[in-house]
Amino acid sequence: MQIVKHNNKAFTLVEMLVAITILTIGMLAALEGLVLYMQQNLNSLSRDESVRIAEQKMNELRNLSYTSITSGSSTIKRKIKRFEKNFTVAWTVTNLSSNSVSIEVTVKWTILNKEWSHAVRSIVSRG
């Protein structure tokens, strides 16, 4: 009788399928992490841009003559990375006394159907 030796050094089909499944799950988790990082990065860049827009508008309003300061709104389009983002800017002027007004500038933007905002306030006196 002849004894046949089997060479068991190769992977079986089941082992390959299990390895591919584990690798796929790991790659999907890494991809989800990358997408989350990109969303957070875009939100952070949008927030930084909204701060710049609010400061710019506030400085513009402060440089007007006291009697020329009025409430209003506008939409500003800015490029962040390769995306065009719309920012809605609204400023409200409230009389505090006959010699001073409060100015509030609010900048709003939307990311993934969620609205974000940033606001700054200042008091301007006649002088």
The 8 nearest C-alpha neighbors of each residue, nearest first, counted from 0:
[[1, 2, 3, 4, 5, 6, 7, 8],
 [0, 2, 3, 4, 5, 6, 7, 8],
 [3, 1, 4, 0, 5, 6, 7, 8],
 [2, 4, 1, 5, 0, 6, 7, 8],
 [3, 5, 2, 6, 7, 1, 8, 0],
 [6, 4, 7, 3, 8, 2, 9, 1],
 [5, 7, 8, 4, 9, 3, 10, 11],
 [8, 6, 9, 5, 10, 11, 4, 3],
 [7, 9, 6, 10, 5, 11, 4, 14],
 [8, 10, 7, 11, 6, 12, 14, 15],
 [11, 9, 14, 12, 15, 8, 7, 13],
 [10, 12, 14, 13, 15, 9, 16, 7],
 [11, 13, 15, 14, 16, 10, 17, 9],
 [14, 12, 16, 15, 11, 17, 10, 18],
 [15, 13, 17, 11, 12, 16, 18, 10],
 [14, 16, 18, 12, 13, 17, 19, 11],
 [15, 17, 19, 13, 18, 14, 20, 12],
 [16, 18, 20, 14, 15, 19, 13, 21],
 [19, 17, 15, 21, 20, 16, 22, 14],
 [18, 20, 22, 16, 17, 21, 23, 15],
 [21, 19, 17, 23, 22, 18, 16, 24],
 [22, 20, 18, 24, 23, 19, 17, 25],
 [21, 23, 19, 25, 20, 24, 18, 26],
 [24, 22, 26, 20, 25, 21, 19, 27],
 [25, 23, 27, 21, 26, 22, 20, 28],
 [24, 26, 22, 28, 23, 27, 29, 21],
 [25, 27, 29, 23, 28, 24, 30, 22],
 [26, 28, 30, 24, 29, 25, 23, 31],
 [29, 27, 31, 25, 26, 30, 32, 24],
 [28, 30, 26, 32, 27, 31, 33, 25],
 [31, 29, 27, 33, 32, 28, 26, 34],
 [32, 30, 34, 28, 33, 29, 27, 35],
 [31, 33, 29, 35, 30, 34, 36, 28],
 [32, 34, 30, 36, 31, 35, 37, 29],
 [33, 35, 37, 31, 36, 32, 38, 30],
 [36, 34, 32, 38, 33, 37, 31, 39],
 [37, 35, 33, 39, 34, 38, 40, 32],
 [36, 38, 40, 34, 35, 39, 41, 33],
 [39, 37, 35, 41, 40, 36, 42, 34],
 [40, 38, 42, 36, 41, 37, 43, 35],
 [39, 41, 37, 43, 42, 38, 36, 44],
 [42, 40, 44, 38, 43, 39, 45, 37],
 [43, 41, 45, 39, 40, 44, 46, 38],
 [42, 44, 46, 40, 45, 41, 39, 47],
 [43, 45, 47, 41, 46, 42, 40, 48],
 [46, 44, 42, 48, 43, 47, 41, 49],
 [45, 47, 49, 43, 48, 44, 42, 50],
 [48, 46, 44, 50, 45, 49, 43, 51],
 [47, 49, 45, 51, 46, 50, 52, 44],
 [50, 48, 52, 46, 51, 47, 106, 53],
 [49, 51, 53, 47, 48, 52, 54, 46],
 [52, 50, 48, 54, 49, 53, 55, 47],
 [51, 53, 49, 55, 50, 54, 56, 48],
 [54, 52, 50, 56, 55, 51, 57, 49],
 [55, 53, 57, 51, 56, 52, 58, 50],
 [54, 56, 52, 58, 53, 57, 51, 59],
 [57, 55, 59, 53, 58, 54, 52, 60],
 [56, 58, 54, 60, 59, 55, 53, 61],
 [59, 57, 61, 55, 60, 56, 54, 62],
 [58, 60, 56, 62, 57, 61, 55, 63],
 [61, 59, 57, 63, 62, 58, 56, 68],
 [62, 60, 58, 63, 59, 57, 123, 64],
 [61, 63, 59, 60, 58, 64, 57, 65],
 [64, 62, 60, 61, 67, 65, 68, 59],
 [63, 65, 67, 66, 62, 68, 61, 60],
 [66, 64, 67, 68, 125, 63, 124, 123],
 [65, 67, 64, 68, 63, 69, 125, 100],
 [68, 66, 64, 65, 63, 69, 60, 62],
 [69, 67, 66, 65, 63, 60, 64, 70],
 [68, 70, 92, 67, 71, 91, 66, 90],
 [71, 69, 91, 92, 90, 68, 72, 89],
 [72, 70, 90, 89, 69, 91, 73, 88],
 [71, 73, 89, 88, 90, 74, 70, 87],
 [72, 74, 88, 87, 89, 75, 71, 86],
 [75, 73, 87, 86, 88, 85, 76, 72],
 [74, 76, 86, 85, 87, 77, 73, 88],
 [75, 77, 85, 84, 86, 83, 74, 78],
 [78, 76, 84, 83, 79, 75, 85, 86],
 [77, 79, 83, 82, 84, 80, 81, 76],
 [80, 78, 82, 81, 83, 77, 84, 44],
 [79, 81, 82, 78, 41, 83, 44, 77],
 [82, 80, 79, 78, 83, 84, 77, 41],
 [83, 81, 79, 78, 80, 84, 77, 41],
 [82, 84, 78, 77, 79, 76, 85, 81],
 [85, 83, 77, 76, 78, 82, 86, 79],
 [86, 84, 76, 75, 108, 77, 87, 74],
 [85, 87, 108, 75, 107, 74, 76, 88],
 [86, 88, 74, 107, 106, 73, 75, 108],
 [87, 89, 106, 73, 72, 105, 74, 86],
 [90, 88, 72, 105, 104, 71, 73, 106],
 [89, 91, 104, 70, 103, 71, 72, 105],
 [90, 92, 70, 103, 102, 93, 104, 71],
 [91, 93, 102, 70, 101, 69, 100, 103],
 [94, 92, 101, 100, 95, 91, 102, 103],
 [95, 93, 100, 96, 101, 99, 92, 97],
 [94, 96, 100, 99, 93, 101, 97, 98],
 [97, 95, 99, 98, 94, 100, 124, 93],
 [96, 98, 99, 95, 94, 100, 125, 124],
 [99, 97, 125, 96, 124, 100, 95, 126],
 [100, 98, 124, 96, 123, 95, 125, 97],
 [101, 99, 94, 95, 123, 93, 122, 102],
 [100, 102, 122, 93, 92, 121, 94, 123],
 [101, 103, 92, 121, 120, 91, 122, 100],
 [102, 104, 120, 91, 90, 119, 105, 121],
 [103, 105, 90, 119, 118, 89, 53, 120],
 [106, 104, 118, 89, 117, 88, 90, 103],
 [105, 107, 88, 117, 116, 87, 49, 118],
 [108, 106, 116, 87, 86, 115, 105, 88],
 [107, 109, 86, 115, 114, 116, 85, 87],
 [110, 108, 114, 113, 112, 115, 111, 107],
 [109, 111, 113, 112, 114, 108, 42, 115],
 [110, 112, 113, 109, 114, 38, 42, 108],
 [113, 111, 110, 109, 114, 108, 115, 107],
 [114, 112, 110, 109, 111, 115, 108, 116],
 [113, 115, 109, 108, 112, 110, 116, 107],
 [116, 114, 108, 107, 109, 113, 117, 110],
 [117, 115, 107, 106, 108, 118, 105, 114],
 [116, 118, 106, 105, 107, 49, 50, 119],
 [119, 117, 105, 104, 106, 116, 103, 120],
 [118, 120, 104, 103, 105, 53, 121, 117],
 [121, 119, 103, 102, 104, 118, 101, 122],
 [120, 122, 102, 101, 123, 103, 119, 57],
 [121, 123, 101, 100, 102, 124, 99, 120],
 [122, 124, 100, 99, 101, 121, 125, 61],
 [125, 123, 99, 98, 126, 100, 122, 65],
 [126, 124, 98, 65, 99, 123, 97, 64],
 [125, 124, 98, 65, 123, 99, 64, 66]]
